Amino acid sequence: MRAWFLVVLAACGSDPAHPLDAAIDARPDAPADAAPDAAVASIESFAAAHAVVTAGDPTQLVAVFEGAGTIDHGVGAVESGTPIATNAVAATTTFTLTVTDTLGGTATAETTVTAVNPPAITLFAPTSPIVSIGNAAELNAAFVGIGTVEGVGHMSSGVPLTTGAITAATTTFTLSVENAVGVTTTAQTTVTGVPLPAITSFTADATSIPAGTSTTLHPVFTDGTGVIGVVGVLDTLGAVASGDAIDTGPVNANTVFVLTVTNAAGDLVQAGVEVDVTPTLRRRK
């Protein structure tokens, strides 16, 4: 009868040179000795929230990157994806983002912020501050930006703008000037409207008189100041008030007397009356 024996060997340690131990050390889940690769500095995007600003205003910069980031022109350290404010941008400025990785490698990107002048108005006034009702006014302006007069329309600096007819005793015009980023400034000017002058009547007591005699003139008018003259001489008889009785003085030749009425805007209206002279008959001796 045969006898079988099972011998069990127990080892206190393992020997990598032994085939069995080598097979155990090469198992798939054994830990790796090498560390993972370090991240390389990279920039995905870098831009300004507002690429055009009014000179003196700040803006915000936003960058997406891998690594440690800094921005020049006094902005400083920045986190990826987090907006950061600039200082006041006085002139067009190019900002540079520098990203550094743990091994000292760098990546850079630039973005430019354009600074435009703020809107400014140095002049806004009518050519004449008093206009006859029913007539148009003319406005003058000097400014930097894009100009619009409320209720009238677009206006260019240095180019007179004609309004519609003035219909009220006082009309206020507003000029708005806007720069490229929508910043606006305004100015106002006022035009006074006055009625046009009118002559109700202009008559003479006599329109035919002997040479060397006189007659009386009667001017009736509104909305202006009046003077009476003759053709070619505006104020021969001087200033008159409506309803006055004006003596012509001696008249020696056929004469057309002219009444001129002028309002505060300089508009005038005229009317005339002719006085004829009859010759004086001399008696024969």
VEXDREN-2710 file (C-alpha; in Angstrom, 1 decimal):
% VEXDREN-2710
k/r/px/py/pz
1/MET/0.0/0.0/0.0
2/ARG/1.3/3.4/-1.0
3/ALA/1.5/6.4/1.4
4/TRP/1.1/10.1/0.2
5/PHE/2.7/13.0/2.1
6/LEU/1.8/16.8/1.7
7/VAL/4.6/19.1/2.6
8/VAL/3.6/22.8/3.3
9/LEU/6.4/25.3/3.3
10/ALA/5.9/28.7/5.0
11/ALA/8.2/31.5/4.2
12/CYS/8.8/34.5/6.4
13/GLY/9.7/36.8/3.5
14/SER/9.7/36.9/-0.2
15/ASP/12.6/36.8/-2.6
16/PRO/12.1/38.7/-5.9
17/ALA/14.5/36.3/-7.5
18/HIS/12.2/33.4/-6.7
19/PRO/9.8/32.7/-9.6
20/LEU/6.8/32.5/-7.3
21/ASP/7.6/35.8/-5.5
22/ALA/8.2/37.5/-8.9
23/ALA/4.8/36.4/-10.0
24/ILE/3.2/37.9/-6.9
25/ASP/5.0/41.3/-7.3
26/ALA/3.8/41.6/-10.9
27/ARG/0.1/41.5/-10.1
28/PRO/-2.0/44.1/-12.0
29/ASP/-2.9/46.2/-9.1
30/ALA/0.6/47.0/-7.9
31/PRO/1.1/50.8/-7.2
32/ALA/3.0/52.8/-9.8
33/ASP/6.2/54.5/-8.7
34/ALA/6.0/57.5/-11.2
35/ALA/4.2/60.8/-10.2
36/PRO/1.5/62.3/-12.6
37/ASP/2.8/64.9/-15.2
38/ALA/2.6/68.6/-14.0
39/ALA/0.1/70.9/-15.7
40/VAL/1.6/73.1/-18.4
41/ALA/0.7/76.9/-18.4
42/SER/-2.0/77.6/-21.0
43/ILE/-4.5/80.4/-21.8
44/GLU/-8.0/79.6/-23.2
45/SER/-9.3/83.2/-23.4
46/PHE/-8.5/86.8/-22.3
47/ALA/-10.8/89.7/-23.0
48/ALA/-12.2/93.0/-21.6
49/ALA/-15.9/93.2/-20.5
50/HIS/-15.9/96.5/-22.4
51/ALA/-13.3/96.9/-25.1
52/VAL/-14.2/100.6/-25.5
53/VAL/-14.5/102.9/-22.5
54/THR/-14.8/106.7/-21.8
55/ALA/-11.3/108.0/-20.9
56/GLY/-10.9/107.9/-17.1
57/ASP/-13.3/105.0/-16.5
58/PRO/-12.2/101.5/-15.5
59/THR/-13.3/98.2/-17.1
60/GLN/-13.2/94.5/-16.1
61/LEU/-10.9/91.8/-17.5
62/VAL/-11.8/88.1/-17.7
63/ALA/-9.4/85.3/-18.4
64/VAL/-9.7/81.5/-18.5
65/PHE/-6.3/79.7/-18.1
66/GLU/-4.3/76.9/-16.4
67/GLY/-1.6/78.1/-14.0
68/ALA/-1.0/81.2/-11.9
69/GLY/-2.0/84.4/-13.6
70/THR/-1.0/88.0/-13.3
71/ILE/-2.0/91.1/-15.4
72/ASP/0.1/94.2/-15.9
73/HIS/-0.7/97.9/-15.6
74/GLY/-1.3/97.6/-11.9
75/VAL/-4.1/94.9/-12.1
76/GLY/-2.1/92.1/-10.4
77/ALA/-2.9/88.5/-9.6
78/VAL/-6.0/87.1/-11.2
79/GLU/-8.0/83.8/-10.9
80/SER/-9.1/81.9/-13.9
81/GLY/-12.7/82.7/-14.8
82/THR/-13.1/85.5/-12.2
83/PRO/-13.5/89.1/-13.5
84/ILE/-11.1/91.7/-12.2
85/ALA/-11.3/95.5/-12.4
86/THR/-8.7/97.6/-14.0
87/ASN/-7.6/101.0/-12.8
88/ALA/-8.9/104.1/-14.6
89/VAL/-8.1/103.8/-18.3
90/ALA/-6.8/107.2/-19.3
91/ALA/-5.8/106.3/-22.8
92/THR/-5.9/103.3/-25.1
93/THR/-4.1/100.5/-23.2
94/THR/-3.0/96.9/-24.1
95/PHE/-3.1/94.6/-21.1
96/THR/-0.9/91.5/-20.9
97/LEU/-1.8/88.4/-19.0
98/THR/1.1/86.1/-18.0
99/VAL/0.4/82.6/-16.8
100/THR/3.1/80.6/-15.0
101/ASP/3.1/76.8/-14.3
102/THR/4.8/74.9/-11.5
103/LEU/7.9/74.2/-13.6
104/GLY/8.4/77.8/-14.4
105/GLY/6.9/77.7/-17.9
106/THR/4.9/80.7/-19.0
107/ALA/2.1/81.6/-21.5
108/THR/1.0/85.2/-22.4
109/ALA/-2.0/86.8/-24.1
110/GLU/-3.0/90.4/-24.7
111/THR/-6.2/92.4/-25.0
112/THR/-6.6/96.1/-25.8
113/VAL/-9.0/98.6/-24.3
114/THR/-9.7/101.7/-26.3
115/ALA/-10.4/105.0/-24.5
116/VAL/-12.6/107.6/-26.2
117/ASN/-13.1/111.2/-25.2
118/PRO/-16.1/112.0/-23.0
119/PRO/-18.8/114.0/-24.7
120/ALA/-18.4/117.8/-24.3
121/ILE/-20.4/120.8/-25.3
122/THR/-18.7/124.2/-25.5
123/LEU/-21.4/126.2/-27.2
124/PHE/-25.2/126.0/-27.7
125/ALA/-27.0/129.2/-28.6
126/PRO/-29.4/130.6/-31.1
127/THR/-28.2/133.0/-33.8
128/SER/-30.9/135.4/-32.6
129/PRO/-32.5/134.8/-29.1
130/ILE/-35.7/136.6/-30.3
131/VAL/-37.7/135.3/-33.3
132/SER/-41.0/136.3/-34.7
133/ILE/-43.7/133.7/-34.1
134/GLY/-44.2/131.7/-37.2
135/ASN/-40.6/132.0/-38.3
136/ALA/-37.8/129.4/-37.7
137/ALA/-34.9/129.8/-35.3
138/GLU/-31.3/129.0/-36.1
139/LEU/-29.2/127.1/-33.5
140/ASN/-25.4/127.0/-33.3
141/ALA/-23.3/124.5/-31.3
142/ALA/-19.7/123.3/-30.8
143/PHE/-19.2/119.9/-29.2
144/VAL/-17.4/116.6/-29.2
145/GLY/-19.5/113.5/-29.9
146/ILE/-22.8/112.8/-31.7
147/GLY/-25.3/115.6/-31.4
148/THR/-29.1/115.5/-31.4
149/VAL/-31.5/118.4/-30.7
150/GLU/-34.7/117.2/-29.1
151/GLY/-37.7/117.7/-31.4
152/VAL/-35.5/118.9/-34.2
153/GLY/-33.0/116.2/-35.2
154/HIS/-29.4/115.4/-35.8
155/MET/-26.9/118.3/-35.4
156/SER/-23.2/118.5/-36.5
157/SER/-20.8/120.6/-34.5
158/GLY/-20.1/123.9/-36.2
159/VAL/-23.0/123.6/-38.6
160/PRO/-26.1/125.8/-37.9
161/LEU/-29.4/123.9/-37.5
162/THR/-32.7/125.4/-38.5
163/THR/-35.7/124.6/-36.3
164/GLY/-39.3/124.4/-37.2
165/ALA/-41.6/127.4/-36.8
166/ILE/-41.6/129.0/-33.4
167/THR/-45.1/128.9/-32.0
168/ALA/-44.8/130.0/-28.4
169/ALA/-43.5/133.0/-26.4
170/THR/-40.7/130.8/-25.0
171/THR/-39.2/127.7/-26.5
172/THR/-36.4/125.7/-24.8
173/PHE/-34.2/123.5/-27.0
174/THR/-32.1/120.6/-25.6
175/LEU/-28.9/119.4/-27.2
176/SER/-27.7/115.9/-26.3
177/VAL/-24.2/114.8/-27.2
178/GLU/-23.2/111.1/-26.9
179/ASN/-19.8/109.4/-27.3
180/ALA/-19.0/106.0/-28.7
181/VAL/-19.9/104.1/-25.5
182/GLY/-23.2/105.8/-24.9
183/VAL/-22.1/108.4/-22.3
184/THR/-24.3/111.5/-22.7
185/THR/-24.1/115.2/-21.8
186/THR/-26.7/117.9/-22.4
187/ALA/-27.1/121.7/-22.8
188/GLN/-30.2/123.9/-23.2
189/THR/-30.9/127.2/-24.9
190/THR/-34.1/129.3/-25.1
191/VAL/-35.6/131.3/-27.9
192/THR/-38.2/134.0/-27.3
193/GLY/-41.1/134.2/-29.7
194/VAL/-42.7/137.6/-30.4
195/PRO/-45.7/138.5/-32.7
196/LEU/-45.1/139.9/-36.1
197/PRO/-45.7/143.6/-36.3
198/ALA/-48.9/144.7/-37.9
199/ILE/-50.2/148.0/-39.2
200/THR/-54.0/148.5/-38.8
201/SER/-54.2/151.8/-40.7
202/PHE/-52.1/154.8/-41.8
203/THR/-54.0/157.8/-43.1
204/ALA/-53.7/161.6/-43.7
205/ASP/-56.4/164.2/-42.9
206/ALA/-55.8/165.6/-46.4
207/THR/-54.1/163.9/-49.3
208/SER/-54.1/167.0/-51.4
209/ILE/-52.9/170.3/-49.9
210/PRO/-51.6/173.7/-51.2
211/ALA/-47.8/173.9/-51.5
212/GLY/-46.2/175.0/-48.2
213/THR/-49.0/173.8/-46.0
214/SER/-49.2/170.7/-43.8
215/THR/-51.5/167.9/-43.0
216/THR/-51.9/165.4/-40.1
217/LEU/-51.0/161.7/-40.3
218/HIS/-52.6/159.0/-38.1
219/PRO/-50.6/155.8/-37.6
220/VAL/-52.3/152.8/-36.0
221/PHE/-50.3/149.6/-35.4
222/THR/-49.4/146.8/-33.0
223/ASP/-46.5/144.6/-31.8
224/GLY/-43.6/146.9/-32.7
225/THR/-42.1/150.4/-32.6
226/GLY/-43.0/152.9/-35.4
227/VAL/-41.2/155.6/-37.3
228/ILE/-42.5/157.8/-40.1
229/GLY/-40.3/158.9/-43.0
230/VAL/-40.5/159.5/-46.7
231/VAL/-39.5/157.2/-49.5
232/GLY/-35.7/156.7/-49.2
233/VAL/-35.5/158.3/-45.7
234/LEU/-36.8/156.0/-43.0
235/ASP/-37.4/158.4/-40.1
236/THR/-37.9/161.9/-41.4
237/LEU/-40.6/162.6/-38.8
238/GLY/-39.1/160.4/-36.1
239/ALA/-40.5/157.8/-33.8
240/VAL/-44.3/157.6/-33.3
241/ALA/-46.7/155.8/-31.1
242/SER/-49.8/154.0/-32.3
243/GLY/-52.7/156.5/-32.3
244/ASP/-50.6/159.6/-32.4
245/ALA/-51.5/162.6/-34.6
246/ILE/-48.4/163.6/-36.5
247/ASP/-48.1/167.0/-38.3
248/THR/-46.2/166.7/-41.5
249/GLY/-44.8/170.2/-41.5
250/PRO/-44.8/172.2/-44.7
251/VAL/-45.1/170.1/-47.8
252/ASN/-43.8/171.6/-51.0
253/ALA/-43.9/168.7/-53.4
254/ASN/-45.9/165.5/-53.8
255/THR/-44.7/163.2/-51.0
256/VAL/-45.2/159.6/-50.0
257/PHE/-45.0/159.3/-46.2
258/VAL/-44.0/155.8/-45.0
259/LEU/-44.8/154.2/-41.7
260/THR/-42.4/151.5/-40.6
261/VAL/-43.2/149.2/-37.7
262/THR/-40.4/146.9/-36.4
263/ASN/-40.7/144.2/-33.7
264/ALA/-38.0/143.0/-31.2
265/ALA/-36.9/140.3/-33.7
266/GLY/-36.1/142.9/-36.3
267/ASP/-39.0/142.0/-38.6
268/LEU/-40.8/145.0/-40.1
269/VAL/-43.9/146.0/-42.0
270/GLN/-44.6/149.2/-43.9
271/ALA/-47.5/151.2/-45.2
272/GLY/-47.5/154.5/-47.1
273/VAL/-49.8/157.5/-47.7
274/GLU/-49.3/160.0/-50.5
275/VAL/-49.9/163.7/-50.0
276/ASP/-50.1/165.7/-53.3
277/VAL/-49.4/169.4/-53.5
278/THR/-51.5/171.8/-55.5
279/PRO/-49.8/174.8/-57.0
280/THR/-50.6/178.3/-55.5
281/LEU/-52.2/180.6/-58.0
282/ARG/-50.7/184.1/-58.3
283/ARG/-52.9/187.1/-59.1
284/ARG/-52.0/189.3/-62.0
285/LYS/-51.5/192.9/-61.1
END
